[in-house]
């Protein structure tokens, strides 16, 4: 089965979040905020994959909603880490851009799925 662009983008996002987390955790003692970002950032793709292999249309929609919530949360943590000067804005910009792209794709997918009920 061919992966979707949304799956590819979410895997790319999760990978970049993991790399950022690993780099951050080497230089900072308190990892509370970065762990929150790690959890939400990796959850996006996991829920997209669960949606694709879900049991029903309702399950598909539910999992995509969870992914949408997780990408919103990831955006929040990225902005907070930037605002608190805990990560460099240069490192965060590509992640924020990718997260906005994923968010738009999720919204579009949800709208399509809901209109086909």
Buried (B, 14 or more C-beta within 10 A) or exposed (E): EEEBEBBEBBBBBBEBBEEBBEEBBEEEEEEEBBBBBBBBBBBBBBBBBBBBEBEEEEEBBBBBBBBBBBBBBBBEBBEBBBEEEBBEEEBBEEBBEBBEBBBEBBEEBBEEBEEEE
